[in-house]
């Protein structure tokens, strides 16, 4: 058994242990994630007597102190039991053969190494997710609308789609029909093939697809429209799930679901477990797709639909958003795989980035949001949406707590002064008992600048209290919480964040933060991850797209880190600011964001504000008994304050309950003990 305890300027690091043979020179490497101040353990299999062990701390910017490094010989039964327990906790198979078990165990320490297979998830989790009743509620009627646009010539996709529609379980057969909308531009041969196919289904009909299709005219009174192009098939209980939700949520207008891909042989793969309703994520890229339900109420309000447009689905979703007008429960997500896309049809097939940009710009104009700039990216298919800072850009008060640490602070302040293009800001240095002559001289130098003030906070370190003190002295309408170990990367960072925080519906705004070596440090916080809260996509390369491109898309998260956070002063004060009594150091940003979210605002993370975060350089390491006790005390408080999230980690609306709550990489999890909601 290898036991390691290190102290470092970074909270987390990757540890590598190289075993090299002195006789042959051959070597092998074992990985062990390390956390500063915490003891880490793992088994190492020494197969040869001439092997030497070498410790290599990987991707660490600062100094590393090894507090403990020991090797203890263990018995074979103990090793087998230890390996089996680790695999079982991750719901992974436990091989009986020693060599196979060792390989599986070792993979659990490698990034992206040991993952839950989708097949295992389908066997273990999916069967219990479907509604229990056999027949859905009487009177819930569906019309599956299948648009066939110009250029489509394959009949096999439509055939499989229709077969899945009329093979639905848990609904009465006479409550389901299909309406195929055929573009006038399709070939005569294809039209004839479609007509012949539809004739096999008594409850299917063919209509014309035009620039102005009235769904209300197509549907019987009270029927709901399920939009389903012939690019996939319905899960057998898809309509049954919709029928379960509809009576419970009478104000719903649109319902969407998760999906995966399916081969011609029926093999499923590549699940897409989606965020709950996340309008900013939709603006960046259509994460919902082209399969969703429009309720009868929505259909009656919607008017004509142009299915011939290459951006018809985005246009339709945005129109529903305008109809919903921010009302809670109007747009719902069913966390179930209700549709299987065909492998040979890409997610973006038939779309036009330029047309989608035009549709989004028209949406902002129609909803009274002038001045929003939209840039489309042809390679990724995503869009960058930049919100205006206004004719009179508001004053931003950037609060930077510090105690000495002159090189770190100077790098932070200089990067703000030299790189930031948004000019209407003031910097408040919150001096927490600095004593070093160099620091005090630097303060005197900064005070000569008209937009910088040095405020003395002469009390023991309390991150929440220091920043609350700074807010009381801030002159700006917008507060910026900035760690002194932040370094600006892109000059537009502050203007990007100000544009978001000015929006009436937005509370806190977070940035994309990087470690000094360029890897991702912060890209949004999921509440419940790791038992409390975690930074998703942590340690990925700077240019990685992330899960479903979420590392490149502006979106809502339940929380963002206060290492670089903007919030309107009025919102900050309304929710009571940071909790300086119960959360002096840890989790105060998570608590703040959850209070802001509970007050009705969305917390936004933007990838277009980029900064380095040289994490833990300034505050130090939680390596004393007192600091560890404080951390545990603050952890208990967070759990008690937010049981709706932390008693059931699957409740964060912006993170699928089917993804892991152990790691931060959006990998699949087997969260068997989670209470998975039918809708959210």
N, C-alpha and C positions, 0 to 999 in steps of 0.2 A: 504494500500500500504506500503510495506517494502522498505525503502531506506537505502543503506549501502555504505559507502566510507571507504576504508582501505588503509594504506600504509604498504608495506612489502618489504623485501629483494628480493622476487620473483615477477616477473611481473604478473603472473597469479596464481590463486589458486582456489580450490573448497571450497565454503562456504556452511555450513549446519546450518540450524536453527531448533532446536528441540522445539516442543510445547508439554509440559507435563501437564497433569491434576493433580492438587494437591489433589483431592479427591480420584481418582482411581489409580494414578500412571501411567496410560497408556500415551503413547507418540506417536507422529508422526513427521517425519522429512521432511523439505523442502530444496531443493538444490538451490543454486544461484552461478553461476560462477562469480568470482571477478577478477578485474584487478586493480593493484595498482595505486592509484591516480585518479581513475575514479568512478563516482557515478553509482551504480547498483540498479535496481528497479525490484520488482516483487510483484504480489498479493499474499497474504496469507489469507486463509479462516479460521477465528476464529469461531468455532462452539459452544464453551462452554465458560462460564464466568470465569471458574477457571483454564484456561490455562496460563502457564508461558512460556516465550520465552527465549531460550538460544542459543547463537551464538557459533558455533564450526568451526574455520578455519581448513580445512582438508588438509593433505599432504603438510604442509608448513614447510620448514626447518628453517627459520629465524624468526625474531621478526615481530609481526603484531601490527600496531597501528590503532585503530578505530577512524576515523575522524568524521564519522557521522553514527548514527544508530537511525532510527525513524520509527514509525508506524503511518500511517494516515488513518483514516476511509474514505472509498469511498462509493458512492451509488451503488446500484445493476446495474442500466443501464451503469454506468461508467465501472464497473468491467466486465460486459458482452462485452462491446465494446472493452475494453483493451485485453481481452482474445481472442476475435475474430480477432483483428488486428494482434496479434502475430502469431496465427495459419495461417492466410491468407498469411502473409509474407513468411511463410515456405511452402506455397502451400499445407497445410494440411486441411482436412475437418473441418468445423466449426459446431459442433453439436448445435441443438437448445435448448435442455434441459440443465439447469444450471449444474447439476451434471456431465453430460457427457462432457460438455465443460470444466468444471474445471479439470477433469481427463486428458483430452487431453492437456490442457494448462500446467498443472503441469509436464507432461511427457517431455515437450520441454526443461526443465531445467536439466534433467537427462542424463548422458552420454549414448548414444545408446538407449535413451528412445523413442523419437518421430522421426520416420523416414518416408520418402516417400516410399510408397509401390510400388513394381514393377508393379502391376496392374494399379495403378494410372499413373505411367510413360508411360505405353503402351497406355493408353487411351488419355493422354494429349499431349504427345510429339511425340511418334513414327509415327503416321499417316502423319505428315508433313515432315518426313525425307526422304521419297522416291523420286526418280526422277520424275519430273512432266510429261515428255513426255510419251506417252502410248507405243510406240514401239521404242526399242533401235536402234542405228545407224545401217544402212545396212552394211553388210560385216563383222560384229563382230561375229565370230564363236567360239563356245565353245564345248569342249569335256570334260565331267565330268568323271574323272578316279577314279574308285572304286576298290582299292586293297582288295582282300579277302585272308588273310594269313592263314597258317596252324593253326588248332585248332578252327577255326570258324565253327559253325554248326547250327546257328540260321538263318533261311531264312527271318524271320519277319523284322529284321533290314534292310536288303537289299531291301525288298519290299517297306518299307516306304521311304527309300532313293530314289529309282528310281521313285516312285510316285511323290515325291517333285521335282525331276529333270524335269520331263515332264509336270509338272503343273506350270511352270514358267510364270510369267506375264512380260509384257514390253519387250519381245524379240520375234522375229519370230521363229515359231516352227521348221522350217527346218534349223535353225542355231544352234541347240543344239542337241548333241548326247551323249551317254554314252558308256564307255569302261570298262567292268568288267574284272579285272585281277585275275584269279583263281589259287591259289597255287596248285602245284601238290600233296601236302600232304593231301589235304582235302579228306573226305570220298566220296565214289562213290555215296551214297545216297544224300549227300549235293550237289555234282556236278550236279546230275540229277535235283535236285530241282532248282538250280540256272539256269540251261539251260532252264527249263520249264518256269521259271519266266521271263527271258530275252526275250524269244520268244514272249511275250505279247507286247513288245515294239519294233516297227520296226526300231527305230533309236538307238538301244542298241545292243552291241555285246559282246561276251566272248572271252578273250584271256588268254594266259598263263602268270602267274606271276613267274618270274625266278630271279636269282641273277643279271641279266643284262637286264633290260627292257629299250628299246629305245623309249622314248616318241615321239621323232621326227618321228619314223617309224610308230607309232600308229595314229598320228594326220594328218588330211589333211593340206596342205600347208596354212600357215597363221592362223591356229586355235590356240586358247589358251587352256591350260590344267587347269581344276579346280580339284584339288586333294581333294577327299571327301570319306573317308572310311565309311562303313555302320554303323557308330556309331551315326548318327544324320541325320536330314533332312534340306534341304535348305529353307530359308525364301522365300516367293513367289516372291519377287523382287530382290533376290540375284544376279542373272546373269544380270538383268537390271542395277543394281548399278555398277557392273564390266564394263558393256558396256558403261556406262556414263563416267567412269574414263579413260578408255583406250585411246580414241582419244585425250584427254587432256594431257596425260602423255606418249608420245611415247617412252621415254627412260626407262619406268618402266620394271622391270623384275619379281617382285613378289608383289602381293597384298594380304593382309590378313584383317580380320574383327573382330568385336566383336562377341560374341556368348552367348547363355544361355542354359538352360536345359528344356526338355519337357517330359511330362508324356505320357503314352499310350492314355490317354483321351484328349491329346492336351493342357494341362495346362502348361504354361511356368513359370519358376522361375530361381533363381540363375544366374543373368546376370554377365558376365565377360567383363567389359569395360576396354579395354587394353590400354597400353601405345603406343604412336607412335613408330617408328622404334628405338629400344633400344638394340644394340648388346650385351652390357654387361649383360643386364637382360636376354637375350637369353642364354648366356654362363652359367648363374647361374641356369636357369630353363627354359624350353621351354614354354614361355608365349604365343607364337603364336599358338601352337597346331598342329593339323594334317589336318586343312582345310585352303587352300589358293589357289590362282591362280598363275600359271606360264605363263607368256606371250609367244607368239610364238617366239619372239626373244630369250627369255631365254631357251625355249625348244630346239631351234636349237644349242645353245651353251653348253647345259648341259651334253650331253652324256648319258651313261647308268645309270639307277637308280636301286638300290637293295631294292625292297619293302619287301623282305623276312626278312630283318634285323629288330630286335626289336627297333632299333633306326633310322629307315629309314627317319622319318620326320625331326629329328634334323640334320641328315647328309645332307639331301636335302636343308634345310634352310641355313646351313653353306656353302655349295657349292655355293648357290646363292649369299651369302655375298661375297665370293671370286670373283665371276664373277662381282659383282657390284663394288668392289674395292673402296668403299667409295664415289662413285659418287652420288650426290644429286638427289633424285627423282627415284632412282632405286628400292627401297623397300618402299611400301606405305601401309598405314593403312586406311581403311574405317571405320569411327566411326558409324557403324550401325550393328545391330544384324542380320547377314546374315546366321547364322546356329544355329539350335537348337539340342543340344546333348541329347541323350536318358538318362533318369535318372539312369537306371540300368547299365550304362557303365561308369566307373570312368575315370577321365581325364588322368590318368597315366596307363590305362589298356594296357597290352601288351608291356610295355616299360621295359627296363633293365638299371638300374642306372650304372652298370659296363660297359655295352656296350656304353652307352651315354658318359661316361667318356673317353673311348677309341676313340670314334668319335671326341670328342672335342680336345683331345690331337693331333690326326692326323690333324685336321683342323689347329691348331696353327703351327704345323710343315710344313704343305703344304703352309701356308701363310708366312713362314719365321720368325715366332715368337718363337724362341727357348727359352727353360728354363722356360716356364710357367708351374706351378704345378697345377694339378686339383685333388681335393678330392671330392668324391661323398658321399652323406649322404642318407643311405637307408630309414630312417624313413621319412624324409621330401621329399626325391626325388630331392633335390636341390644339386648344386655343388658349392664348394668354389674354386675360381680361383685366384691364387696368382702369381703376375708378378714379374720377377727377378729384383733385384736392381743393377745387373751388376757386372762384375769382379772387378771394382773399384767403390764401392758405392759412389755416389756423396755427397758432403758436403751440409748439410741442415742447414740453418740459421733460428733458432726458435726465433721469435720476440715476446716479452712479455711486453706490456705496463703496467705500474703500477704507482700508487701514494700511497705510504705507504701500508696499508693493509697487514702488515707483516704476520699474520697467514695464510691468503689466499695465498699470494705469495709463502711463504715457502712450503706450502703443494703442490703447483703446481710444483715448481722447484725440490723439493726433490723427488716427484713421477717420474719426468722425469729422474733424475739422477740415481735413485735406480732401476727403473723397465725397462727402455727402452733397448732392446737388440740391436737395430741398433745404432752403436757407432759413426758414422761419422757425428756429428752435433756440432754446436756451439749455445750457448744461448746468445741472446742480450736482456738484461733487459733495456727497454726504460723508464727511470725514468722521470716522469712528475711531478717534483717539490715536491718530498718527503721531509719531514722535521722531522719525528719522529726519535729519537735517535736509537731505536731498528732496524728500517728499514735501516738506514745508516750504522749501525754496520754490519748488514747482507750483505749489498752491499760490504763492505770491505772484508768480509769473502769470498764472491763469487768470487771477483776479483782475489783471489789467485789461482783459478782454470784456467787452460790453455784454456778451451773451453767456458769460460763465460766472457762477457764484459758488463760493465754498461755504457750506453750512456745517457747523460743528455739532456732532451728536456725541455728547460725553456720557456714555453709558455702556454697559456690557453689550457685546454683539447680540443683536436680535434683528434678523433680516426684515421681518414684518414691521417691527416698530420703527426701524430706520427709514424704510420706504414710506410708511404712513406719515412720519415726520416730514419727509421730503415733499409729499403731496400737499401737506398743509402750507408749505412755503412756495409751491409751484404757481407760476403766473399763467401757464398755458391751459387751454381747454382740453388738451390731450396730454396724458401722462405716458411717458416711456420708461419702463423698468429695464435697466441695462446693467448687466454685470460688468465689473471692471476688467474681466478677462475676455471681453468681446473685441473683435477686430473686424472692421468693415471690409467687405469684398467688392460688392457692386455699388456704384454711386447712387443708384436709384432706390436703394433699400428703404429709406425713410419715406419718400414720396409714395412708394408702393403701399406701405403700411398705413400711411395717413389716408390714402384714398379709400381703403377698406374701413378704417375705424370711424370715418365720418358717416358711414351708412347707418340709417336709423335702426336697422335690424341687427347690427353687428355689435358685439360686446368687446371681447379681447381679440387681438390680432397677434399671431406669432410668426416667426421667420424661419427660414431654412438655415440651420446651423451645422457647421462642419468642425471636425477635429482638425488639429494642425496638419495632419498628414493627408487631409482631403476627404476622409470618409465621413459618412453621415453621422451627426450626433443627435440632431433633433429634427423631426419631420412630423410633429404632432404627437399628442399623448392620448393613449387609450386607457380609460379608467377600468381597473380590474386586472390589467395585465401584470403578471407576477404577484398577484394577490392585492396589489395596491394601485399602482399606475406605472406605465412604462412608455418609453419612447419607441415608436414603431420605426421599422426600417433601419435601426441603429447599425452602424458599422458597414453599411453598403457603400460601394464606390460612389463618388460624387455624381457621375453621369448615369447611374442606374435608373431605369424607369420605375422600378418598384412594382408592387402588386397591382395589377390592372392599371398601370401607368400612374398610380397615385403619388409617386414621388415627384412627378412633374406637373401636378394639377393642383390649383387652388381649391380648397375644400373646407368644410366645417369639421372640427374635432371637438370632443367634449372639453379638452384642455390643451393649452399650449404652455411652453415653459416661460418663466419670468426672466430667464437669462436675457431675453430680448422680447419684450411684450409691450404693445400699445393698447391703451384703453381710454375712453373719454373720462375726464375727471368726474363728470356728473354721474356716470355709471359706477365708477369706482366708489364714490361716496355713498351712493344709494344702497349698495350691497354691504356697506360697512368696512370696505377696504380689506387689507390683509389681517389675518387673525394673529395678533401679536401676543396673545395670552397662551393659546394652545398650540400654535404652529410657529415657533420662533425661527426655525431654520428650514425644516423639511416640509414639503407638501403644501406650503402656503399658496403656491401658484395654482395647484390643482384645486384646492378649496376655493380660491377666488374665482376661477373659471367656472366651477360648478355652481357657485352662487349666482354668477352672471347668467349662466345658462338657465337656471331655475327662474330667474327674473324675466325670461322671455327673449333673451338675445342669443344669437349664434356666435360661437367663437371660431375665428377663421385662421387657417394656416396658409401662407402663401410661399411658393417656391421661388418667387421673383424678388424676394428680399434675402440676400445671402451674406452671411457673416461667419467668421471663425469664432468658436467658443473654446478657449483653452481651459477646459473644465477643471474645476477644483483647485486651480492654481492659487486663487485668492483666498478662498475660505479655509482651505486646509483639509485634513483627513479626519474622519470620524473614528479615531483609533484609541480613544481613552474610554474608560468605563463610564465616565459621566456622559460623554457624547453618545455612546451607544445606548445608554439608558434614555437619554433625551430622544434619540431616534425611535426607539421602541414606543415611548410614550406618545410621540406625535403620530406614529403609525396607528396606534390604538384609537387615538382621537379621530383620525380620518375615517377609520372603519365605523366608528360609532356615529359620526356626523352624516355619512352618506351610505347607509345600509342598502338603499335601493340599487346602488351600483356594486358595492363590495361584498354584500351577502350573496350576490349572484353576478359574477363577473361577465356573464353573457348579455348584460343589459345595456352596455354602451351602444347608443343608437348608430354610431358611425363605424362600428366594427362588427363583423359577423360573429355570432355565437359559435359558429362551426370552425373558426380559426383558433389557433393555439392561444392559450392564456399563460403559457410557460415561457415561450420565446417572444421575440419582437420582430419576427421576419414574415408575418402573415402566412406562415405555413399551416397546413391542415392540422386540426386537433381532434381528439376524441373526448369532448367535454360531456361525458355521459351523465354527470350529476347536475348538469345545468338545466334550469327550467326554461326551455326554449319557447318563446312566445310564438303564437300562430301569426301574428302581425305586429308591426311596430311603426 
